Amino acid sequence: MKSTHTWPELMDEDEPFLSNLDIFLFSLIAGLIVYWLIFLPQKPGKNIVVFYGSQTGTAEEFANRLAKDAHRYGMKGMSADPEEYDMSELSRLPEIENSLAIFCMATYGEGDPTDNSQDFYDWLQEGDADFTGVKYTVFALGNKTYEHYNAMGKYVDQRLAELGAQRIFDLGMGDDDGNLEEDFVSWREQFWPAVCEHFGVEATGEESSIRQYELKVHSDLNMNKIYTGELGRLKSFENQKPPFDSKNPFLAPVTVNRKLNKAGDRHLMHLELDITGSKIRYESGDHVAVYPINDSVIVNRIGEVLGVDLDTVISLNNLDEESNKKHPFPCPTTYRTALTHYLDITNPPRTNVLYELAQYATDPKEQENMRKMASSSPEGKALYQSWVLDSCRNILAILEDFPSLRPPIDHLCELLPRLQARYYSIASSSKVHPDSIHICAVVVEYETKTGRVNKGVATNWLKSKMPTDNGHKATVPMYIRKSQFRLPFKSSNPVIMIGPGTGIAPFMGFVQERSWLKEQGKEVGETVLYYGCRHKNEDFLYQEELDEFEKTGVLTALNVAFSRDQADKVYVQHLLKKNKEAVWRLVHTDNAHIYICGDARNMARDVQNAFYEIAEELGGLSRAQAVDYIKKLMTKGRYSQDVWS
């Protein structure tokens, strides 16, 4: 069991970035609240802690930006992971004069908390703490295409108020389906003046760039002390020890990597990862997280443009010695390792990165454009939208298109967000494949408006992972993320699975499992699959396997929509409506469980509308009643979605 830290103990004892001396000092001052205040000379600083619930790193990034903002307003701020704190200590926050807790909370999956805020969420639900006098605000991160938009942020905002805390600024709502960055910047712009007014503080208006880390170049460091891509413990890739998780991934050998589609211009692939001896357990419906690495072509080009020796060994050390975050990524390491393993160099940079880098552009026009894009003016926002987001410019494209912009590489590395794990729905059943995890994915590659070709980091990296590469085993750093996407507890319950394209993945696992249950002599209910692809002869994934499952009676019905094999496009929702009587009988009479996997923006919504229409037509319900009917199925766990946008 992980021990819960009180606030002053800012990291796990086995956190590799801490020296023994740090751990000794930390334990000495355990029990004191927010030690960074007590040991500092009491400046008239206002004190701000920004907690983040983050799954893909964005909420953590926003929290860091808010903590950094605090310094600009003459206050003292820090970002904090709720998993590393005893959150009941929050009730003592008012002991610090003019203190404020900010929560940047992302929602994951079906309205769930992120992994690192699960304990905090459970505690809020069960707890009855008295937060009288605690001042707080919440910024929520979510995606409008999902059913439970910003559920976690809304819950934290409401629950803290119920426990007596004082909301000093309105809940911010960030929508990743629109422009999350703009939502955050707009909220933040109104938030800080409100805080200053609340605490009676003059905004210093100091908009200069503030460095968080200082560069140390190592000239004679032992190679064994240098990080080469590990995420936690040094040498953890050479010396693997369970349990395996996000800080300690398992290097799984790739045993199969085959192209699934027979023709067409896309590359759809099936990979198998060997987890023998890892003690890793998974269930059908879980996700496998993989840590990809960036394309060496982009890494080398950044080094070239900035005129830097990428093999220089460096550390970036936090200037705030009391901070819990000693380095922005594992240090000491090389610039090459940082840009390859640790930093996100392919997503369009957020406005704060442009703002901080603008000072290094020697051409006044380029500097002005960068500052404009980072501003909150309507034309600045429009320019950022078109020039950066719509044009899909990554940091390299920006450096190439602003020839006078040549920042110090250490400042660039400080500002870029961390490269995140990628999640895939597991395409196998552990009952049938206990030592193997299957992935089904489509390689992402497209041309941008600037004529550049952008390639998806993880899918292109996975595509290159051939089982034996010159006698070396190709491996993938991975761990398992449990999900709520589960087959019914009773195998006799019918299931309706809807998964076009790579959305078929979890259903390969489900069907394998239903087949296995049948072989065990269990009573297995109807197993119905709705699958969709473009052309029958091009991209019908797993066609042979599915035909075999249908032949043996494991799949009681295999319904496939080939969207482009006829004049009018046919999608899975059209087949659902075509089979409405059978669908309604399974759902309404036979207690079927419905599962949907794939695209959230269009498919999941269209499928849900199809269910509304079927309930209206065959159940004699009004639209409002039909919506309510499906909502009830969701609440009972009979309508589950594993979707992405």
C-alpha positions as CSV (number, residue, x, y, z in Angstrom):
1,M,0.0,0.0,0.0
2,K,1.2,3.5,-0.8
3,S,1.6,5.6,2.3
4,T,-0.2,8.9,2.3
5,H,2.0,11.9,2.8
6,T,1.2,14.9,4.9
7,W,1.8,18.1,3.0
8,P,5.4,18.7,3.8
9,E,6.5,15.3,2.5
10,L,6.2,16.2,-1.0
11,M,7.2,13.0,-2.8
12,D,7.3,9.2,-2.5
13,E,10.3,7.9,-0.6
14,D,11.4,6.0,-3.6
15,E,11.2,9.0,-5.8
16,P,14.5,8.8,-7.7
17,F,15.0,12.6,-8.2
18,L,15.6,13.0,-4.4
19,S,19.0,12.5,-2.8
20,N,19.3,10.7,0.5
21,L,19.9,14.1,2.1
22,D,16.6,15.4,0.7
23,I,14.8,12.4,2.1
24,F,16.5,12.9,5.5
25,L,15.5,16.6,5.5
26,F,12.0,15.9,4.4
27,S,11.4,13.4,7.1
28,L,12.8,15.8,9.7
29,I,10.1,18.4,8.9
30,A,7.2,15.9,8.5
31,G,4.1,17.0,10.3
32,L,4.5,20.7,9.6
33,I,2.0,22.2,7.2
34,V,3.3,23.4,3.9
35,Y,6.9,23.7,5.1
36,W,7.9,25.9,2.3
37,L,6.1,28.7,4.1
38,I,7.1,28.1,7.6
39,F,10.8,28.0,6.8
40,L,10.7,31.1,4.6
41,P,11.1,34.5,6.1
42,Q,7.4,35.6,6.3
43,K,7.2,37.8,3.3
44,P,3.9,39.6,2.8
45,G,3.5,37.0,0.0
46,K,0.1,35.5,-0.6
47,N,0.2,31.8,-0.8
48,I,-1.2,29.6,-3.5
49,V,-1.2,25.9,-4.0
50,V,-2.4,24.5,-7.4
51,F,-3.6,20.9,-7.3
52,Y,-4.0,19.0,-10.6
53,G,-5.9,15.9,-11.6
54,S,-4.2,15.0,-14.9
55,Q,-4.2,12.0,-17.2
56,T,-2.5,13.3,-20.3
57,G,-0.4,16.1,-18.7
58,T,-2.5,19.1,-19.7
59,A,-4.0,19.8,-16.3
60,E,-0.5,19.5,-14.8
61,E,0.8,22.0,-17.4
62,F,-2.0,24.5,-16.6
63,A,-1.3,24.1,-12.8
64,N,2.4,24.8,-13.4
65,R,1.4,27.9,-15.4
66,L,-0.8,29.2,-12.6
67,A,1.8,28.6,-10.0
68,K,4.3,30.5,-12.1
69,D,1.7,33.3,-12.5
70,A,1.5,33.7,-8.8
71,H,5.1,34.8,-8.7
72,R,4.2,37.5,-11.3
73,Y,1.7,38.8,-8.8
74,G,4.1,38.9,-6.0
75,M,2.6,35.8,-4.4
76,K,4.2,32.4,-3.7
77,G,2.8,29.5,-5.6
78,M,3.4,25.8,-6.1
79,S,1.7,23.1,-8.1
80,A,0.9,19.8,-6.4
81,D,-0.2,16.3,-7.1
82,P,-3.1,15.4,-4.8
83,E,-1.9,11.8,-4.8
84,E,1.2,12.9,-2.8
85,Y,-0.7,14.7,-0.1
86,D,-2.9,14.0,2.8
87,M,-5.8,16.1,1.5
88,S,-7.5,16.3,4.9
89,E,-4.7,18.8,5.8
90,L,-6.5,21.2,3.4
91,S,-8.7,22.3,6.3
92,R,-5.6,23.9,7.9
93,L,-4.8,26.0,4.9
94,P,-6.5,29.1,6.4
95,E,-3.7,29.1,9.1
96,I,-1.6,30.6,6.3
97,E,-2.5,34.2,5.7
98,N,-4.3,35.0,2.4
99,S,-4.0,31.4,1.1
100,L,-5.8,30.0,-1.8
101,A,-6.2,26.4,-3.2
102,I,-6.7,26.2,-7.0
103,F,-7.8,22.9,-8.6
104,C,-7.1,22.1,-12.3
105,M,-9.2,18.9,-12.7
106,A,-9.5,16.9,-15.8
107,T,-12.3,14.3,-16.4
108,Y,-11.3,11.0,-17.8
109,G,-13.4,8.3,-19.6
110,E,-17.0,8.2,-18.5
111,G,-16.9,11.1,-16.1
112,D,-14.2,9.5,-14.0
113,P,-11.4,11.1,-12.0
114,T,-7.9,10.8,-13.4
115,D,-5.6,8.1,-11.9
116,N,-3.8,10.6,-9.7
117,S,-7.0,12.2,-8.3
118,Q,-8.9,8.9,-7.6
119,D,-8.0,8.8,-3.9
120,F,-8.9,12.5,-3.5
121,Y,-12.3,11.9,-5.2
122,D,-13.0,8.9,-3.0
123,W,-12.1,10.9,0.1
124,L,-14.3,13.8,-1.0
125,Q,-17.2,11.4,-1.4
126,E,-16.8,9.7,1.9
127,G,-15.3,12.5,4.0
128,D,-17.1,15.1,6.1
129,A,-14.2,17.5,6.6
130,D,-14.8,21.1,7.6
131,F,-13.3,23.4,5.1
132,T,-14.6,26.6,6.6
133,G,-12.2,29.4,5.8
134,V,-10.6,27.6,2.9
135,K,-10.6,29.7,-0.3
136,Y,-10.7,28.0,-3.6
137,T,-11.4,28.0,-7.3
138,V,-11.6,25.2,-9.9
139,F,-10.7,25.1,-13.6
140,A,-12.2,22.0,-15.3
141,L,-10.7,20.3,-18.3
142,G,-13.0,18.1,-20.5
143,N,-14.4,17.5,-23.9
144,K,-18.0,18.5,-25.0
145,T,-18.4,15.5,-27.2
146,Y,-18.4,13.3,-24.1
147,E,-21.5,12.5,-22.1
148,H,-20.1,13.6,-18.8
149,Y,-18.6,16.9,-19.8
150,N,-16.2,18.2,-17.1
151,A,-17.9,16.0,-14.5
152,M,-14.9,15.9,-12.2
153,G,-14.3,19.7,-12.2
154,K,-18.0,20.3,-11.5
155,Y,-18.0,17.8,-8.7
156,V,-14.9,19.2,-6.9
157,D,-16.3,22.7,-7.3
158,Q,-19.7,21.8,-5.8
159,R,-18.3,19.4,-3.1
160,L,-15.8,21.9,-1.7
161,A,-18.6,24.4,-1.3
162,E,-20.7,21.8,0.5
163,L,-17.9,21.2,2.9
164,G,-17.8,24.9,3.8
165,A,-15.0,26.2,1.6
166,Q,-15.4,29.7,0.0
167,R,-15.4,29.8,-3.8
168,I,-13.6,33.1,-4.7
169,F,-13.9,32.8,-8.5
170,D,-16.3,30.9,-10.8
171,L,-15.6,27.5,-12.1
172,G,-13.7,27.6,-15.4
173,M,-14.8,25.2,-18.1
174,G,-12.2,24.0,-20.7
175,D,-13.4,22.2,-23.8
176,D,-10.8,20.2,-25.7
177,D,-13.2,19.7,-28.6
178,G,-13.1,23.5,-29.1
179,N,-10.0,25.4,-28.1
180,L,-8.9,24.4,-24.6
181,E,-5.9,26.8,-24.6
182,E,-8.2,29.7,-25.3
183,D,-10.7,28.7,-22.7
184,F,-7.9,28.5,-20.1
185,V,-6.3,31.8,-21.1
186,S,-9.7,33.7,-21.0
187,W,-10.5,32.3,-17.6
188,R,-7.0,33.0,-16.2
189,E,-7.2,36.6,-17.4
190,Q,-10.3,37.3,-15.4
191,F,-9.2,35.1,-12.5
192,W,-6.0,36.9,-11.5
193,P,-7.5,40.4,-11.2
194,A,-10.3,38.9,-9.1
195,V,-7.7,37.3,-6.8
196,C,-5.7,40.5,-6.5
197,E,-8.9,42.4,-5.6
198,H,-10.0,39.7,-3.1
199,F,-6.6,39.9,-1.3
200,G,-6.2,43.6,-1.8
201,V,-3.0,43.1,-3.7
202,E,-1.6,45.4,-6.3
203,A,-0.9,43.4,-9.5
204,T,2.8,44.0,-10.1
205,G,2.0,43.7,-13.8
206,E,5.5,42.2,-14.1
207,E,5.1,40.3,-17.4
208,S,8.8,39.4,-17.8
209,S,9.8,35.8,-18.4
210,I,10.6,34.0,-15.2
211,R,12.9,31.0,-15.4
212,Q,12.0,28.1,-13.1
213,Y,15.1,26.0,-13.7
214,E,18.8,26.7,-14.0
215,L,21.1,24.9,-16.4
216,K,24.0,22.8,-15.1
217,V,26.3,21.3,-17.7
218,H,28.1,18.1,-16.6
219,S,31.5,17.5,-18.1
220,D,32.8,14.5,-16.3
221,L,29.8,12.6,-15.0
222,N,29.8,8.8,-14.8
223,M,27.7,7.3,-17.6
224,N,25.8,5.1,-15.1
225,K,24.4,8.2,-13.4
226,I,22.8,9.6,-16.6
227,Y,19.1,9.0,-17.5
228,T,18.6,7.4,-21.0
229,G,14.8,7.4,-21.2
230,E,13.8,5.8,-17.9
231,L,10.7,7.5,-16.3
232,G,11.4,6.9,-12.6
233,R,14.3,4.8,-11.2
234,L,17.6,5.1,-12.9
235,K,18.5,1.9,-14.9
236,S,15.0,0.6,-14.5
237,F,15.0,-0.5,-18.1
238,E,18.1,-2.6,-17.6
239,N,17.0,-4.0,-14.3
240,Q,13.3,-4.5,-14.4
241,K,11.4,-5.0,-11.2
242,P,7.6,-5.4,-10.7
243,P,5.1,-4.0,-10.0
244,F,4.9,-2.1,-13.3
245,D,3.0,1.1,-13.6
246,S,3.2,4.6,-15.1
247,K,6.5,5.4,-13.3
248,N,7.9,1.9,-13.9
249,P,6.8,0.6,-17.3
250,F,7.5,-3.0,-18.4
251,L,9.6,-3.4,-21.6
252,A,7.4,-5.9,-23.5
253,P,8.9,-7.6,-26.5
254,V,6.9,-7.3,-29.7
255,T,6.1,-10.8,-31.0
256,V,3.7,-9.9,-33.9
257,N,3.4,-6.8,-36.0
258,R,1.3,-7.3,-39.1
259,K,-0.7,-5.0,-41.5
260,L,-4.4,-5.7,-41.2
261,N,-5.8,-4.0,-44.3
262,K,-5.5,-5.6,-47.7
263,A,-5.4,-2.3,-49.7
264,G,-6.1,1.4,-49.5
265,D,-3.7,4.2,-48.6
266,R,-3.8,3.8,-44.8
267,H,-1.8,1.4,-42.6
268,L,-3.9,-0.5,-40.0
269,M,-1.8,-2.8,-37.8
270,H,-2.1,-5.6,-35.3
271,L,0.7,-5.9,-32.6
272,E,1.2,-8.4,-29.9
273,L,3.2,-7.6,-26.8
274,D,4.7,-10.4,-24.7
275,I,4.2,-9.9,-20.9
276,T,5.5,-13.3,-19.8
277,G,7.0,-13.2,-16.4
278,S,6.0,-9.6,-15.7
279,K,3.2,-10.5,-13.2
280,I,1.0,-8.0,-15.2
281,R,-2.7,-8.9,-15.2
282,Y,-5.4,-7.4,-17.4
283,E,-9.1,-7.9,-18.2
284,S,-10.9,-7.5,-21.5
285,G,-11.8,-3.9,-21.9
286,D,-8.7,-2.5,-20.2
287,H,-6.3,-0.1,-21.9
288,V,-2.6,-0.6,-22.5
289,A,-0.5,2.5,-22.1
290,V,2.7,2.7,-24.2
291,Y,5.5,5.3,-23.9
292,P,6.6,6.2,-27.5
293,I,9.7,8.1,-28.5
294,N,10.0,11.0,-30.9
295,D,11.2,10.8,-34.5
296,S,15.0,11.2,-34.5
297,V,14.7,13.3,-37.8
298,I,12.8,16.0,-35.9
299,V,15.2,15.8,-32.8
300,N,18.3,16.1,-35.0
301,R,16.8,19.0,-37.0
302,I,16.0,20.9,-33.7
303,G,19.6,20.5,-32.7
304,E,20.8,21.7,-36.1
305,V,18.5,24.7,-36.2
306,L,19.6,25.8,-32.7
307,G,23.3,24.9,-33.4
308,V,23.6,22.7,-30.3
309,D,25.5,19.5,-29.5
310,L,22.6,17.3,-28.5
311,D,24.9,14.9,-26.6
312,T,25.8,17.5,-24.0
313,V,25.0,16.1,-20.5
314,I,22.8,18.5,-18.5
315,S,20.6,18.9,-15.5
316,L,17.8,21.5,-15.2
317,N,17.6,22.3,-11.4
318,N,14.6,24.1,-9.9
319,L,15.5,27.6,-8.6
320,D,12.9,27.2,-5.9
321,E,14.8,24.9,-3.6
322,E,11.6,24.1,-1.6
323,S,9.7,22.9,-4.6
324,N,8.7,19.3,-4.8
325,K,9.6,19.2,-8.4
326,K,13.4,19.2,-8.6
327,H,13.6,18.8,-12.4
328,P,11.2,19.2,-15.3
329,F,12.2,15.7,-16.5
330,P,14.6,13.0,-15.2
331,C,18.1,14.6,-14.8
332,P,21.0,14.4,-15.4
333,T,20.4,13.5,-19.1
334,T,21.4,14.7,-22.6
335,Y,19.4,17.2,-24.7
336,R,19.0,14.3,-27.2
337,T,17.4,12.0,-24.6
338,A,15.2,14.9,-23.3
339,L,13.9,15.7,-26.8
340,T,13.6,12.0,-27.8
341,H,12.0,10.5,-24.6
342,Y,10.8,13.2,-22.3
343,L,9.4,16.2,-24.2
344,D,6.5,16.7,-26.5
345,I,8.0,18.2,-29.7
346,T,5.2,17.4,-32.1
347,N,2.0,19.0,-30.7
348,P,1.4,22.7,-31.5
349,P,3.0,24.7,-28.6
350,R,0.6,26.5,-26.2
351,T,0.5,30.3,-26.0
352,N,2.7,30.4,-22.8
353,V,5.6,28.8,-24.7
354,L,5.3,31.4,-27.5
355,Y,5.1,34.2,-25.0
356,E,8.3,33.1,-23.1
357,L,10.2,32.4,-26.3
358,A,9.3,35.7,-28.0
359,Q,12.2,37.6,-26.3
360,Y,14.7,35.5,-28.3
361,A,13.4,36.6,-31.7
362,T,15.8,39.2,-33.0
363,D,13.5,40.3,-35.9
364,P,11.0,42.8,-34.3
365,K,8.2,41.7,-36.6
366,E,8.6,38.0,-35.6
367,Q,8.8,39.0,-31.9
368,E,5.6,41.1,-32.3
369,N,3.8,38.2,-34.0
370,M,4.7,35.8,-31.2
371,R,3.6,38.2,-28.5
372,K,0.4,38.9,-30.4
373,M,-0.4,35.1,-30.6
374,A,0.2,34.8,-26.9
375,S,-2.1,37.8,-26.1
376,S,-5.8,37.8,-25.4
377,S,-6.7,40.2,-28.1
378,P,-9.2,38.8,-30.6
379,E,-6.8,39.2,-33.5
380,G,-4.0,37.5,-31.4
381,K,-6.3,34.6,-30.7
382,A,-7.4,34.3,-34.3
383,L,-3.7,34.4,-35.4
384,Y,-2.8,31.6,-32.9
385,Q,-5.7,29.6,-34.1
386,S,-4.9,29.9,-37.8
387,W,-1.1,30.1,-37.8
388,V,-0.4,27.5,-35.1
389,L,-3.4,25.2,-34.5
390,D,-5.1,25.0,-37.9
391,S,-1.7,24.8,-39.6
392,C,-0.5,22.1,-37.1
393,R,2.8,23.9,-36.6
394,N,5.0,22.1,-34.0
395,I,8.0,23.7,-32.3
396,L,10.3,22.8,-35.2
397,A,8.0,24.4,-37.8
398,I,7.8,27.5,-35.7
399,L,11.6,27.7,-35.5
400,E,11.9,27.2,-39.2
401,D,9.2,29.8,-40.1
402,F,10.6,32.4,-37.6
403,P,14.3,32.3,-38.8
404,S,15.3,35.0,-36.2
405,L,13.9,32.9,-33.3
406,R,16.9,31.0,-31.8
407,P,16.2,30.4,-28.1
408,P,18.7,28.8,-25.7
409,I,17.9,25.1,-25.9
410,D,17.7,24.7,-22.1
411,H,14.9,27.3,-21.9
412,L,13.1,25.5,-24.7
413,C,13.4,22.2,-22.8
414,E,12.1,23.9,-19.7
415,L,9.0,25.1,-21.5
416,L,7.9,22.1,-23.6
417,P,5.4,19.8,-22.0
418,R,6.2,16.2,-21.2
419,L,5.7,13.5,-23.8
420,Q,2.8,11.5,-22.6
421,A,1.9,7.8,-22.7
422,R,-0.6,6.8,-25.4
423,Y,-3.6,4.5,-24.5
424,Y,-5.0,1.7,-26.7
425,S,-8.0,-0.5,-26.0
426,I,-6.7,-4.0,-25.6
427,A,-7.7,-6.3,-28.5
428,S,-7.4,-9.6,-26.6
429,S,-8.8,-11.6,-23.7
430,S,-6.5,-12.6,-20.8
431,K,-8.5,-15.8,-20.5
432,V,-7.2,-16.8,-24.0
433,H,-4.0,-14.8,-24.0
434,P,-2.7,-14.5,-20.4
435,D,0.8,-13.7,-21.5
436,S,0.0,-11.5,-24.5
437,I,-1.6,-8.1,-25.1
438,H,-2.9,-7.2,-28.5
439,I,-3.1,-3.7,-30.0
440,C,-5.1,-2.6,-33.1
441,A,-4.2,0.8,-34.4
442,V,-4.1,3.0,-37.5
443,V,-0.9,4.8,-38.4
444,V,-1.5,8.6,-38.3
445,E,0.1,10.6,-41.2
446,Y,-1.2,13.7,-42.9
447,E,-0.1,16.8,-44.8
448,T,-0.5,20.2,-43.1
449,K,-1.5,23.5,-44.6
450,T,2.2,24.4,-44.7
451,G,2.9,21.4,-46.9
452,R,4.7,19.5,-44.2
453,V,4.0,15.9,-43.4
454,N,3.0,15.3,-39.8
455,K,3.3,11.8,-38.4
456,G,1.6,10.5,-35.3
457,V,4.4,9.9,-32.7
458,A,3.2,6.6,-31.2
459,T,1.7,4.9,-34.3
460,N,4.7,5.5,-36.5
461,W,7.0,4.3,-33.7
462,L,4.9,1.2,-33.2
463,K,4.8,0.5,-37.0
464,S,8.6,0.3,-36.9
465,K,8.7,-2.2,-34.1
466,M,9.3,-5.5,-35.9
467,P,9.6,-8.6,-33.8
468,T,13.3,-9.1,-34.4
469,D,15.4,-6.2,-35.5
470,N,18.9,-7.5,-36.5
471,G,18.7,-10.1,-33.7
472,H,17.6,-7.6,-31.1
473,K,14.1,-7.9,-29.7
474,A,12.0,-4.8,-30.3
475,T,10.4,-3.8,-27.0
476,V,7.7,-1.3,-26.0
477,P,7.6,0.3,-22.5
478,M,4.0,-0.3,-21.3
479,Y,1.7,-0.6,-18.3
480,I,-2.1,-1.4,-17.9
481,R,-4.8,1.1,-17.1
482,K,-7.9,-0.5,-15.7
483,S,-11.2,0.5,-17.2
484,Q,-14.9,0.3,-16.4
485,F,-15.5,-1.3,-19.9
486,R,-16.4,-4.8,-18.8
487,L,-18.4,-7.8,-20.1
488,P,-21.6,-8.5,-18.0
489,F,-21.0,-10.3,-14.8
490,K,-23.6,-12.9,-15.9
491,S,-22.4,-14.5,-19.2
492,S,-26.0,-15.3,-20.0
493,N,-26.7,-11.6,-20.6
494,P,-26.8,-10.7,-24.3
495,V,-24.3,-8.1,-25.5
496,I,-24.5,-5.6,-28.4
497,M,-21.1,-4.3,-29.4
498,I,-20.7,-1.4,-31.8
499,G,-17.2,-0.6,-33.0
500,P,-16.4,0.7,-36.4
501,G,-12.7,1.0,-37.6
502,T,-10.1,0.4,-34.9
503,G,-13.1,0.6,-32.4
504,I,-13.3,-3.2,-33.0
505,A,-10.3,-3.6,-30.7
506,P,-11.9,-4.3,-27.3
507,F,-14.6,-6.4,-29.0
508,M,-12.0,-8.9,-30.3
509,G,-11.2,-9.4,-26.6
510,F,-14.9,-9.7,-25.7
511,V,-15.6,-12.2,-28.4
512,Q,-12.5,-14.3,-27.5
513,E,-13.7,-14.3,-23.9
514,R,-17.3,-15.3,-24.8
515,S,-15.9,-18.1,-26.9
516,W,-13.7,-19.3,-24.0
517,L,-16.7,-19.1,-21.6
518,K,-18.7,-21.2,-24.1
519,E,-15.9,-23.8,-24.2
520,Q,-16.0,-23.9,-20.4
521,G,-19.6,-25.0,-20.7
522,K,-21.1,-21.7,-19.4
523,E,-24.4,-20.4,-20.8
524,V,-23.5,-17.5,-23.0
525,G,-26.2,-15.0,-24.2
526,E,-26.5,-13.6,-27.7
527,T,-23.3,-11.9,-28.8
528,V,-24.1,-9.3,-31.5
529,L,-21.4,-7.1,-33.3
530,Y,-21.9,-4.0,-35.4
531,Y,-18.7,-3.2,-37.2
532,G,-18.0,-0.7,-40.0
533,C,-15.2,0.1,-42.4
534,R,-14.8,1.8,-45.8
535,H,-14.5,-1.1,-48.3
536,K,-15.1,-4.8,-47.8
537,N,-12.0,-5.7,-49.9
538,E,-9.7,-3.1,-48.3
539,D,-10.1,-2.6,-44.6
540,F,-12.4,-5.2,-43.1
541,L,-10.2,-5.8,-40.0
542,Y,-10.0,-9.3,-38.6
543,Q,-12.4,-10.6,-41.3
544,E,-11.2,-14.2,-41.1
545,E,-11.4,-14.3,-37.3
546,L,-14.9,-12.7,-37.2
547,D,-16.2,-15.1,-39.9
548,E,-14.9,-18.0,-37.9
549,F,-16.5,-16.7,-34.7
550,E,-19.8,-16.4,-36.6
551,K,-19.5,-19.9,-38.1
552,T,-18.9,-21.5,-34.6
553,G,-21.9,-19.5,-33.3
554,V,-19.9,-17.4,-30.8
555,L,-21.0,-14.4,-32.7
556,T,-24.8,-14.7,-33.1
557,A,-24.9,-11.8,-35.5
558,L,-22.2,-10.0,-37.4
559,N,-23.5,-6.8,-39.0
560,V,-21.0,-4.9,-41.1
561,A,-21.5,-1.5,-42.7
562,F,-19.2,-0.8,-45.7
563,S,-19.5,3.0,-45.9
564,R,-18.0,3.5,-49.4
565,D,-19.0,0.3,-51.3
566,Q,-22.2,2.0,-52.6
567,A,-23.4,5.4,-53.7
568,D,-24.9,6.3,-50.3
569,K,-22.7,6.0,-47.3
570,V,-23.8,3.3,-44.8
571,Y,-22.7,3.5,-41.2
572,V,-23.3,1.3,-38.1
573,Q,-26.2,3.5,-36.9
574,H,-28.0,2.8,-40.2
575,L,-27.7,-1.0,-39.5
576,L,-28.9,-0.5,-35.9
577,K,-32.1,1.2,-37.2
578,K,-32.5,-1.4,-39.9
579,N,-32.5,-4.2,-37.2
580,K,-34.5,-2.1,-34.8
581,E,-36.9,-4.9,-33.7
582,A,-34.1,-7.3,-32.8
583,V,-32.2,-4.5,-31.1
584,W,-35.2,-3.3,-29.0
585,R,-36.0,-6.9,-28.0
586,L,-32.4,-7.5,-26.8
587,V,-32.3,-4.2,-24.9
588,H,-35.8,-3.9,-23.5
589,T,-36.8,-7.5,-22.9
590,D,-33.6,-9.5,-22.6
591,N,-31.4,-7.1,-20.5
592,A,-28.7,-6.7,-23.1
593,H,-25.6,-4.7,-22.3
594,I,-24.6,-2.2,-25.0
595,Y,-21.0,-1.3,-25.7
596,I,-19.7,1.4,-28.0
597,C,-16.1,2.0,-29.0
598,G,-14.4,4.4,-31.4
599,D,-14.9,8.0,-32.4
600,A,-16.7,10.2,-29.9
601,R,-17.4,13.3,-32.0
602,N,-19.6,11.7,-34.6
603,M,-20.1,8.0,-34.3
604,A,-20.9,7.7,-30.6
605,R,-23.4,10.6,-30.9
606,D,-25.0,9.2,-34.0
607,V,-25.3,5.7,-32.4
608,Q,-26.9,7.2,-29.3
609,N,-29.4,9.1,-31.5
610,A,-30.2,5.8,-33.2
611,F,-31.0,4.2,-29.8
612,Y,-33.2,7.2,-29.0
613,E,-35.1,6.8,-32.2
614,I,-35.6,3.0,-31.7
615,A,-36.8,3.6,-28.1
616,E,-39.3,6.3,-29.4
617,E,-40.6,4.1,-32.2
618,L,-40.8,0.7,-30.6
619,G,-41.1,1.7,-27.0
620,G,-43.7,4.4,-27.7
621,L,-41.6,7.0,-25.8
622,S,-41.3,10.7,-26.3
623,R,-37.8,12.0,-27.1
624,A,-37.3,13.2,-23.5
625,Q,-38.4,9.7,-22.2
626,A,-36.1,8.0,-24.7
627,V,-33.1,10.1,-23.5
628,D,-34.0,9.3,-19.9
629,Y,-34.3,5.6,-20.8
630,I,-30.8,5.5,-22.2
631,K,-29.4,7.5,-19.3
632,K,-30.9,4.9,-16.9
633,L,-29.1,2.2,-18.9
634,M,-25.8,4.1,-18.4
635,T,-26.4,4.5,-14.7
636,K,-27.0,0.7,-14.4
637,G,-23.8,0.0,-16.4
638,R,-25.7,-1.4,-19.3
639,Y,-24.6,1.3,-21.8
640,S,-20.8,1.7,-21.8
641,Q,-18.6,3.8,-24.0
642,D,-14.9,3.6,-24.7
643,V,-14.5,6.6,-27.0
644,W,-11.9,9.1,-28.1
645,S,-12.0,12.3,-30.2
